Amino acid sequence: MQDELCPDFTLPATAGKTFTLASATRPLVIYFYPKDNTPGCTTESIAFRDLYPAFQAKGAEIVGISRDSLKSHENFKAKFSLPFELLSDSEETVCRLFDVIKTKNMYGKKVQGIERSTFVIGADGRVARVWRGVKVPGHAEEVLAVVESL
């Protein structure tokens, strides 16, 4: 997917908005995460929140995507003062478009879930960088470094 034109999509977003990739600010950071209010997802979202001014200084926007409902997203966003929108992909349409739905082992059972992944979309609409199977510590800083290099 890297260096390819990012496929367009539309999803419902927090704050009563609808997000459409075609009209989004670029560069754009899209991070897919498994679930609101879980330890890793909270840590990752807070890291992006804390670096948000630096992303904005480079003209970049951030959106987070999971399968959670908009109500869950609104609560998560408010609880941690997230300054960017969260998108609800309850049908997994965009998750499948970006190939982030993977089989995981959960307490010995095989389940389908989101593999923590991040995509940076450049000003030209192409996928500039892809991270899959993200480990949270230091990740937001690494994403910022890529955005700063665009």
N, C-alpha and C positions, 0 to 999 in steps of 0.2 A: 504493500500500500504506500510505502514511502516514495516520494517524488511523483506520485500519481495525483490527478485532480481529485479533490475530495468530493464525494457524492453529496448532493444537496439533500436536505431533510428538514422537516418541520416537526416540532414537539411542543407540548404545553410546558410553560415555565412558571416559576414562582412569580409573585407580584401580579398575578392575573395576565401575564404576558404570553405571547406565542413566539417561540424562537424559530427563525428560519435561517439556515446556514447562508443562503445566497445573499441575505441582507445584513449579515453579521459583520461587526468590526473585525479587522485583521491587523496584525496576526491574532490568531485565536488559539487558546489552549482549551482542549476538550479533555476532561478527565472522567473516566468511567470508574465507578466504585460500587462495591457490592451492596451496602446497606447503610441507611441513615442511622446515626446514634450507636454505631459499633466502634470499638476502640481504634482500629486501623483507619477506618473511614473518617472518624472524627479528627484524628491526628493529621491525616492528609489534608482535609478541608481547612483546618486551622493553619497549617503551613502555607497553603495558597492564600488564605485570608491575610496572614501576616505579611506576605510579600506582594500583596495586591497593589499597593502604591507603586512599587518598582515595576510591575508588569504594566500598569497604566502609564507610567512615565515613558515606556517604550511603545505606547499606542496599542497595547494588547488587551484583549478581553479574555475572561475565563468563564467557562460553564462546566458544571458538574452534572453527570448523567447517571442515574440508577433506575431500577425498576420500581422504586417506591412511589407511592401516591403523591399528588401535589400537597395534600394535607400534611403528610409526613415530612415532605421537603420544607414546607413553610415553618413547621415546628423546629426542624433541624437548623434551618437558616437563622431563625430568630434566636434560638438557644445559644448559638455560637457567633452571632453577629456577622454572618457571612455577607460580604458586600457584592457578591456576584449571584447570578441566577442559577437555580438548580432545575434540570429538565427531567420530566417524568416519562420514562419509556416502558410503561407497564406491559405493552404488547411485545417488547423486545425487538421492535423493527429496526431501530438504529443500532442497538447492540449487535444484531446479526449483520447489519451493513458493515460494521467495523470489526466483525469477527471476534467479539469479546465474550461471547457465551461459551463457557467451557464446562466439561464434566469435572466436578470436584468431589473429594472425599469428605463427607461430613459425618463424624461419629460413626465411621465404618459403612456409611451408605453413600451410594453414588447419587449426586444431585447436579442439576444444571445451575450454574451461577455465573456472575460477571467476574471475569479475570481483571484485576486492577490494571488499567491501561491508560496511557496518556498520548494524545496526538496534538502536535503543533501544526496549525494550518497557516501558511505564509500569505502574504499580501496577494500573491498570484493565484490563490485558491488551491495550491498544491499542498500535499501533506509533506511538511518539511522534516518532521521527526516523529518516530513512533517508539514508545516504551511499552512492553508487555510484561506481565508478571511483576509489576512494580513493587519494590521494597520502599516503604514510606520514608525512613530517615534520609534526609538530604535530597529527596526527589524534587521537591518544589524549587530548590536552589539550582538543581541541574536543568530543570525546564526553563527557569529564568535565564540562565546562561545561554541556552539555545536561542531564546527569544531575543536576547541582547545581540546575538551574532547575526541575526537576519538583516 
